[in-house]
Amino acid sequence: MRGFRAPIASFLSSAVLAGCTQILGVEEGRFEGTGGTGGSTSSSTTAVTTGAPPCEPVDCDDDNACTSDTCAAGTCQHANLPSGTPCGNGLTCDAAGACDVCTSAPQCGTDTACATYSCVAMKCEVVFQPMGASAGNSVEGDCLTDVCTGSSPAPMAVPADDPPNDEEPACVTLGCTDTAQVFPFPKPAAVGDGCTDEQGNGQCGRDGECNSCLTSFDCPTSEFGSACSVITQRCGCDSNADCASPSARGPMCSQSQCRCTSDAECAANLRGSQCVNSWCGCNDESDCASVPGKPVCGPTQICIPVQL
């Protein structure tokens, strides 16, 4: 009986090895994509391959001129470009992927009222003016001014007392609000402030107009008359008595102003002894003989005293 054990064992060993080889062949075929030995071609004999997922963004652009942007296995890769690679405004990349290797300040930026650029040890630096620092007034008369933000080269506009320069009545100026709603608005001067009207002087009234007078006390020596008109608030006359001053334009009250009708009415007038265009005045130096101080006849035909 012992003589048969070796061949049987050998036969079984061969059969088992042959079967394992076939099984291994099928398994290997399934992973390697090849057919099995002596078996049918099932799904276990064909490989299934799929592409890598796309990157987001597809071009992987990181907006850095000093990196190489690629997509690998669905992941964006950003490799630093070699040191010295050109970038920016004449700048070059450093080994860390930064575009800041400079040789002069203009490569780093253009100076503004709020920022100063410099190149220090081949690195760009910027110094910002503190928040609120004045950056000038880019638009005159818009009730705004420019100030720095402390972190930007560009200024921002804020409300300011910057009214337009438009001509307004003598007693009205344009001002600015102090709120966020900025706009010019009329601002009357204080009552009694001095101003210049067609009579040559005056005071600001409550109506924002330049008035020659507020009361008759403002007109005692006015050449137009010593009375203050309630309606026009101009110095003038209500009667001939208001023209008694020798500096008045004449002794006669006409159309609320002192006037003359003849040279005789101006004989002792300090403006001149001639009636010129209904007002006492002069045509030459001889018409100023009664005026003290060696006067001359001025360009407006009024005697001008010249003190020696």
DOKOL-807353 format. One record per residue (C-alpha): residue in three letters; x negated, y, z; residue number from 1. Coordinates in steps of 0.5 Angstrom, whole numbers. Layout:
N
(ala; (X; Y; Z); NUM)
...
//
This chain:
308
(met; (0; 0; 0); 1)
(arg; (-6; 5; 1); 2)
(gly; (-8; 4; -6); 3)
(phe; (-2; 7; -9); 4)
(arg; (-2; 13; -4); 5)
(ala; (-7; 17; -8); 6)
(pro; (-4; 17; -15); 7)
(ile; (3; 19; -12); 8)
(ala; (0; 24; -8); 9)
(ser; (-4; 27; -14); 10)
(phe; (2; 26; -18); 11)
(leu; (6; 30; -13); 12)
(ser; (1; 35; -13); 13)
(ser; (1; 36; -20); 14)
(ala; (8; 37; -21); 15)
(val; (8; 42; -15); 16)
(leu; (3; 46; -18); 17)
(ala; (6; 46; -25); 18)
(gly; (13; 48; -22); 19)
(cys; (9; 54; -18); 20)
(thr; (5; 56; -24); 21)
(gln; (12; 57; -28); 22)
(ile; (15; 60; -22); 23)
(leu; (9; 65; -22); 24)
(gly; (10; 66; -29); 25)
(val; (17; 68; -29); 26)
(glu; (16; 73; -23); 27)
(glu; (9; 76; -26); 28)
(gly; (13; 77; -32); 29)
(arg; (19; 81; -29); 30)
(phe; (14; 86; -26); 31)
(glu; (9; 86; -32); 32)
(gly; (14; 86; -37); 33)
(thr; (12; 80; -40); 34)
(gly; (17; 73; -42); 35)
(gly; (16; 68; -37); 36)
(thr; (13; 61; -39); 37)
(gly; (19; 56; -42); 38)
(gly; (25; 60; -39); 39)
(ser; (30; 65; -42); 40)
(thr; (29; 72; -43); 41)
(ser; (33; 75; -37); 42)
(ser; (33; 82; -34); 43)
(ser; (27; 80; -30); 44)
(thr; (23; 80; -36); 45)
(thr; (24; 87; -38); 46)
(ala; (21; 93; -35); 47)
(val; (25; 99; -34); 48)
(thr; (21; 106; -34); 49)
(thr; (24; 113; -32); 50)
(gly; (21; 120; -33); 51)
(ala; (19; 125; -27); 52)
(pro; (24; 130; -25); 53)
(pro; (23; 137; -28); 54)
(cys; (20; 143; -23); 55)
(glu; (23; 149; -21); 56)
(pro; (22; 153; -24); 57)
(val; (20; 149; -30); 58)
(asp; (14; 154; -32); 59)
(cys; (12; 154; -25); 60)
(asp; (10; 161; -25); 61)
(asp; (8; 164; -19); 62)
(asp; (7; 171; -21); 63)
(asn; (-1; 170; -20); 64)
(ala; (-6; 172; -25); 65)
(cys; (-11; 168; -21); 66)
(thr; (-8; 161; -21); 67)
(ser; (-7; 156; -26); 68)
(asp; (1; 154; -26); 69)
(thr; (3; 146; -28); 70)
(cys; (8; 141; -26); 71)
(ala; (6; 134; -23); 72)
(ala; (11; 129; -21); 73)
(gly; (16; 134; -20); 74)
(thr; (12; 139; -16); 75)
(cys; (9; 146; -18); 76)
(gln; (2; 146; -17); 77)
(his; (-2; 152; -17); 78)
(ala; (-10; 151; -18); 79)
(asn; (-14; 157; -16); 80)
(leu; (-18; 160; -23); 81)
(pro; (-25; 161; -23); 82)
(ser; (-28; 167; -19); 83)
(gly; (-29; 172; -24); 84)
(thr; (-23; 171; -28); 85)
(pro; (-20; 178; -31); 86)
(cys; (-14; 180; -28); 87)
(gly; (-10; 186; -26); 88)
(asn; (-12; 193; -28); 89)
(gly; (-20; 191; -30); 90)
(leu; (-20; 187; -24); 91)
(thr; (-23; 180; -23); 92)
(cys; (-21; 174; -19); 93)
(asp; (-24; 171; -13); 94)
(ala; (-25; 164; -11); 95)
(ala; (-19; 164; -7); 96)
(gly; (-14; 166; -12); 97)
(ala; (-14; 173; -10); 98)
(cys; (-14; 179; -16); 99)
(asp; (-18; 184; -12); 100)
(val; (-25; 184; -14); 101)
(cys; (-26; 191; -16); 102)
(thr; (-32; 196; -18); 103)
(ser; (-28; 202; -17); 104)
(ala; (-22; 205; -14); 105)
(pro; (-18; 207; -20); 106)
(gln; (-18; 199; -21); 107)
(cys; (-14; 199; -15); 108)
(gly; (-9; 204; -16); 109)
(thr; (-7; 211; -18); 110)
(asp; (-7; 216; -12); 111)
(thr; (-1; 219; -10); 112)
(ala; (1; 224; -4); 113)
(cys; (3; 218; 0); 114)
(ala; (-3; 213; -2); 115)
(thr; (-10; 213; -3); 116)
(tyr; (-13; 207; -6); 117)
(ser; (-21; 205; -5); 118)
(cys; (-26; 200; -7); 119)
(val; (-30; 197; -1); 120)
(ala; (-34; 192; -1); 121)
(met; (-31; 189; -8); 122)
(lys; (-24; 189; -5); 123)
(cys; (-18; 194; -6); 124)
(glu; (-16; 198; 0); 125)
(val; (-10; 202; 1); 126)
(val; (-9; 208; 6); 127)
(phe; (-1; 210; 7); 128)
(gln; (0; 217; 10); 129)
(pro; (5; 216; 16); 130)
(met; (12; 216; 16); 131)
(gly; (15; 223; 15); 132)
(ala; (9; 226; 12); 133)
(ser; (10; 232; 7); 134)
(ala; (10; 229; 0); 135)
(gly; (12; 236; -3); 136)
(asn; (18; 238; -6); 137)
(ser; (19; 235; -13); 138)
(val; (25; 239; -15); 139)
(glu; (26; 246; -13); 140)
(gly; (33; 248; -10); 141)
(asp; (36; 242; -9); 142)
(cys; (37; 242; -1); 143)
(leu; (32; 236; -1); 144)
(thr; (24; 235; 0); 145)
(asp; (20; 229; -1); 146)
(val; (17; 225; 5); 147)
(cys; (12; 219; 6); 148)
(thr; (15; 212; 8); 149)
(gly; (9; 210; 11); 150)
(ser; (9; 203; 7); 151)
(ser; (10; 206; 0); 152)
(pro; (6; 210; -5); 153)
(ala; (12; 213; -7); 154)
(pro; (16; 218; -3); 155)
(met; (23; 219; -1); 156)
(ala; (28; 225; -1); 157)
(val; (31; 227; 5); 158)
(pro; (35; 233; 7); 159)
(ala; (32; 240; 8); 160)
(asp; (33; 247; 8); 161)
(asp; (31; 248; 0); 162)
(pro; (37; 252; -3); 163)
(pro; (37; 254; -10); 164)
(asn; (34; 261; -12); 165)
(asp; (41; 263; -16); 166)
(glu; (42; 271; -15); 167)
(glu; (48; 272; -10); 168)
(pro; (51; 278; -7); 169)
(ala; (46; 282; -3); 170)
(cys; (50; 280; 4); 171)
(val; (50; 272; 2); 172)
(thr; (45; 267; 1); 173)
(leu; (45; 260; -1); 174)
(gly; (44; 255; 5); 175)
(cys; (44; 247; 5); 176)
(thr; (48; 243; 10); 177)
(asp; (44; 239; 15); 178)
(thr; (48; 232; 14); 179)
(ala; (47; 227; 9); 180)
(gln; (52; 230; 4); 181)
(val; (47; 235; 2); 182)
(phe; (49; 241; -3); 183)
(pro; (48; 249; -3); 184)
(phe; (53; 253; 0); 185)
(pro; (54; 260; 1); 186)
(lys; (52; 263; 8); 187)
(pro; (54; 270; 9); 188)
(ala; (49; 275; 13); 189)
(ala; (50; 277; 20); 190)
(val; (55; 283; 20); 191)
(gly; (50; 290; 21); 192)
(asp; (44; 287; 17); 193)
(gly; (41; 292; 13); 194)
(cys; (42; 291; 5); 195)
(thr; (42; 295; -1); 196)
(asp; (48; 297; -5); 197)
(glu; (49; 302; -11); 198)
(gln; (49; 308; -6); 199)
(gly; (42; 306; -4); 200)
(asn; (43; 303; 3); 201)
(gly; (48; 300; 7); 202)
(gln; (50; 294; 12); 203)
(cys; (53; 287; 11); 204)
(gly; (60; 287; 13); 205)
(arg; (65; 281; 15); 206)
(asp; (67; 280; 8); 207)
(gly; (60; 278; 6); 208)
(glu; (59; 285; 2); 209)
(cys; (54; 290; 2); 210)
(asn; (57; 296; 5); 211)
(ser; (55; 303; 5); 212)
(cys; (58; 304; 12); 213)
(leu; (62; 300; 17); 214)
(thr; (64; 307; 21); 215)
(ser; (64; 314; 19); 216)
(phe; (58; 315; 24); 217)
(asp; (54; 311; 19); 218)
(cys; (55; 317; 14); 219)
(pro; (53; 324; 17); 220)
(thr; (48; 325; 12); 221)
(ser; (50; 321; 6); 222)
(glu; (49; 325; -1); 223)
(phe; (56; 322; -3); 224)
(gly; (60; 325; 3); 225)
(ser; (60; 324; 11); 226)
(ala; (67; 320; 11); 227)
(cys; (67; 312; 11); 228)
(ser; (72; 310; 6); 229)
(val; (76; 304; 10); 230)
(ile; (78; 301; 3); 231)
(thr; (71; 301; 0); 232)
(gln; (67; 301; 6); 233)
(arg; (63; 306; 2); 234)
(cys; (60; 313; 4); 235)
(gly; (64; 319; 1); 236)
(cys; (69; 324; 2); 237)
(asp; (77; 325; 4); 238)
(ser; (76; 332; 3); 239)
(asn; (71; 338; 2); 240)
(ala; (70; 338; 9); 241)
(asp; (66; 332; 8); 242)
(cys; (61; 335; 3); 243)
(ala; (59; 340; 8); 244)
(ser; (52; 337; 9); 245)
(pro; (47; 341; 4); 246)
(ser; (44; 334; 2); 247)
(ala; (51; 332; -1); 248)
(arg; (51; 332; -8); 249)
(gly; (56; 338; -9); 250)
(pro; (61; 342; -4); 251)
(met; (67; 339; -8); 252)
(cys; (71; 332; -6); 253)
(ser; (73; 329; -13); 254)
(gln; (75; 322; -13); 255)
(ser; (72; 320; -6); 256)
(gln; (65; 323; -8); 257)
(cys; (62; 330; -7); 258)
(arg; (61; 333; -13); 259)
(cys; (60; 340; -16); 260)
(thr; (63; 344; -22); 261)
(ser; (58; 350; -23); 262)
(asp; (51; 352; -21); 263)
(ala; (53; 357; -16); 264)
(glu; (56; 351; -12); 265)
(cys; (49; 348; -11); 266)
(ala; (45; 355; -9); 267)
(ala; (43; 352; -3); 268)
(asn; (43; 345; -4); 269)
(leu; (37; 341; -2); 270)
(arg; (38; 336; -8); 271)
(gly; (37; 342; -13); 272)
(ser; (40; 349; -15); 273)
(gln; (43; 346; -22); 274)
(cys; (50; 342; -23); 275)
(val; (47; 337; -27); 276)
(asn; (52; 332; -29); 277)
(ser; (57; 334; -24); 278)
(trp; (52; 333; -18); 279)
(cys; (47; 338; -15); 280)
(gly; (40; 337; -18); 281)
(cys; (35; 340; -22); 282)
(asn; (32; 341; -29); 283)
(asp; (25; 343; -27); 284)
(glu; (21; 345; -21); 285)
(ser; (24; 352; -21); 286)
(asp; (31; 349; -19); 287)
(cys; (27; 347; -12); 288)
(ala; (25; 354; -10); 289)
(ser; (30; 353; -4); 290)
(val; (28; 346; -2); 291)
(pro; (22; 346; 3); 292)
(gly; (15; 343; 3); 293)
(lys; (13; 345; -4); 294)
(pro; (18; 340; -8); 295)
(val; (18; 338; -15); 296)
(cys; (23; 336; -20); 297)
(gly; (23; 328; -20); 298)
(pro; (25; 324; -25); 299)
(thr; (32; 323; -23); 300)
(gln; (33; 330; -23); 301)
(ile; (33; 331; -15); 302)
(cys; (28; 335; -12); 303)
(ile; (23; 331; -8); 304)
(pro; (19; 335; -3); 305)
(val; (11; 334; -3); 306)
(gln; (8; 336; 4); 307)
(leu; (1; 339; 3); 308)
//
